[in-house]
Amino acid sequence: MFGQGVRPPEVARRLRVSRKSAYAWHTAWRQGGSAALASKGAGGPGADSTMPRQNSCRPSWRRDQRRTAGWRTSGGPLRGSRN
């Protein structure tokens, strides 16, 4: 669209994206042509295949903790500073 003279605000309207994104695309297009607008792959968490995947969303240090719901794991309920 940029090659056809369509301005970034019109691109944003047609593609239903923010003007900020359209202007960023326009800048990339001016500096690197159509190749600069090519997809660089999926984004977001888990998109980098070099990172090991976890089976849980919980960090590993939390995964091993028991839920005590205010109870000590031994010795009865927590009583604050009272013994």
Secondary structure by P-SEA (a helix, b strand, c coil): cccccccaaaaaaaacccaaaaaaaaaaaaacccccccccccccccccccbbbbccccccccccccccccccccccccccccc
